[in-house]
């Protein structure tokens, strides 16, 4: 009878093996890929081992960034998830270790003949799983990779917060500089208005010249509330990311645009797999999915465990000690295809994780490549903007001289003044846009965390 059961079990196992899902192919990442434009290199490659915001900015601003990141409620929440994943790894490791269980009891019996019998017993039971099919090791590997993914997710959040904080710093500085520029332009336009009104009283200017200059002054003053609101919104963004109330200073406020390093660590697209925390997290999730798939396959095979126990019993003074040991084995003979279905589900999850890694990598490479071109474009546009500023200033001086000499009317002066003021605002906007692009590019190229992880 026992031999027949063994034959049946072997036949069922062989049948299950015939339906084993195959492991999907690895994601096809092009390790020879190149960016379509060169990356401006830093002076030294040591910055490749530093957080990108410590390379992008320096001095008090970098220190304030680190302080704000430490206060961030969102980052603290992510670090709590890392602690949870670490505890789950310890739990998976403990499932592979031995277990001891101690128990004891005492009792008193009284028969009708007034005879009393006392009993006491103490036992120690132990068990040790034998990971013959490797399922426990695979589950521990899955937990380890889940911890690695949680750590990488926390690093990615830290990087994202640093990016958002620096973008808000640029936004606030731009708004404040725009307000200061509007104040200077308003003062200049007001002086021009006084001059035109004086010339009007002398019969040297028309009422149209006065009205045009007043309209120009009103247009400038109309932009002041918008600049003030933009500054307030950027300051509140800094407070929100740092977990502060609206009345509290974040320590990141600046009146001028921050100086951002235009150089980056030299790398290739494949290097992003290690430098982008989000891609490291995707790789860890792929490894975890692979481990779960392997565990699902291993679950189809027998499970073994070793157990032993010692029981000491005392009954009315009679002491008895029992010692037992056993090897337990279990094999599922028929489960209506449940374990195969689980393995197929794990296989589909593994395939999805691989394709997600490939999609994330492609997105990261394209994002970085686009930002490289955007930074180059803004550099060229700023150079042209500087030339236009010089031309606009020269044009205004020439128009003013012609007007003062009575060679031309006031319209060329007004037109030149309007053009100069608009060019000054455009130049400031381009400088801020370049700052934002450099922040995003530093963030897109990633970094290797200090100490190798969270």
MORA-V463426 format. One record per backbone hydrogen bond with DSSP energy under -0.5 kcal/mol. NH is the residue of the N-H (numbers start at 1). CO is the residue of the C=O. Records with the same first field share a line. If there is no record, write none. Layout:
BEGIN
NH: CO / CO
END
This chain:
BEGIN
5: 1
6: 2
7: 3
8: 4
9: 5
10: 6
11: 7
12: 8
13: 9
14: 10
15: 11
16: 12
17: 13
18: 14
19: 15 / 16
20: 17
29: 27
31: 29
33: 30
40: 38
42: 264
47: 44
48: 45
49: 46
50: 47
54: 51
55: 51 / 52
56: 52
57: 53
61: 58
63: 59
64: 60
65: 61
66: 62
67: 63
68: 64
69: 65
70: 66
71: 67
72: 68 / 69
76: 72
77: 73
78: 74
79: 75
80: 76
81: 77
82: 78
83: 79
84: 80
85: 81
86: 82
87: 83
88: 84
89: 85
90: 86
91: 87
92: 88
93: 89
94: 90
95: 91
96: 93
97: 94
99: 127
101: 125
103: 123
105: 121
107: 119
109: 117
111: 115
114: 111
117: 109
119: 107
120: 314
121: 105
122: 312
123: 103
124: 310
125: 101
126: 308
127: 99
128: 306
130: 304
131: 129
132: 130
138: 134
139: 135
140: 136
141: 137
142: 138
143: 139
144: 140
145: 141
146: 142
147: 143
148: 144
149: 145
150: 146
151: 147
152: 148
153: 149
154: 150
155: 151
156: 152
157: 153
158: 154
159: 155
160: 156
161: 157
162: 158
163: 159
164: 160
165: 161
166: 162
167: 163
168: 164
169: 165
170: 166
171: 167
172: 168
173: 169
174: 170
175: 171
176: 172
177: 173
178: 174
179: 175
180: 176
181: 177
182: 178
183: 179
184: 180
185: 181
186: 182
187: 183
188: 184
189: 185
190: 186
191: 187
192: 188
193: 189
194: 190
195: 191
196: 192
197: 193
198: 194
199: 195
200: 196
201: 197
202: 198
203: 200
204: 199
205: 199
210: 206
211: 207
212: 208
213: 209
214: 210
215: 211
216: 212
217: 213
218: 214
219: 215
220: 216
221: 217
222: 218
223: 219 / 220
224: 220 / 221
225: 221
227: 223
228: 224
229: 225
230: 226
231: 227
232: 228
233: 229
234: 230
235: 231
236: 232
237: 233
238: 234
239: 235
240: 236
241: 237
242: 238
243: 240
244: 239
248: 245
260: 258
261: 56
264: 40
271: 268
272: 268 / 269
273: 270
274: 271
275: 271
276: 272
277: 275
279: 276
280: 276
281: 277
282: 278
283: 279
284: 280
285: 281
286: 282
287: 283
288: 284
289: 285
290: 286
291: 287
292: 288
293: 289
294: 290
295: 291
296: 292
297: 293
298: 294
299: 295
300: 297
301: 298
303: 330
304: 130
305: 328
306: 128
307: 326
308: 126
309: 324
310: 124
311: 322
312: 122
313: 320
314: 120
315: 318
316: 118 / 314
318: 315
319: 317
320: 313
322: 311
324: 309
326: 307
328: 305 / 326
330: 303
333: 331
338: 335
341: 337
342: 338
343: 339
344: 340
345: 341
346: 342
347: 343
348: 344
349: 345
350: 346
351: 347
352: 348
353: 349
354: 350
355: 351
356: 352
357: 353
358: 354
359: 355
360: 356
361: 357
362: 358
363: 359
364: 360
365: 361
366: 362
367: 363
368: 364
369: 365
370: 366
371: 367
372: 368
373: 369
374: 370
375: 371
376: 372
377: 373
378: 374
379: 375
380: 376
381: 377
382: 378
383: 379
384: 380
385: 381
386: 382
387: 383
388: 384
389: 385
390: 386
391: 387
392: 388
393: 389
394: 390
395: 391
396: 392
397: 393
398: 394
399: 395
400: 396
401: 397
402: 398
403: 399
404: 400
405: 401
406: 403
407: 402
408: 402
414: 410
415: 411
416: 412
417: 413
418: 414
419: 415
420: 416
421: 417
422: 418
423: 419
424: 420
425: 421
426: 422
427: 423
428: 424
429: 425
430: 426
431: 427
432: 428
433: 429
434: 430
435: 431
436: 432
437: 433
438: 434
439: 435
440: 436
441: 437
442: 438
443: 439
444: 440
445: 441
446: 442 / 443
447: 275
448: 48
449: 447
452: 449
453: 450
END
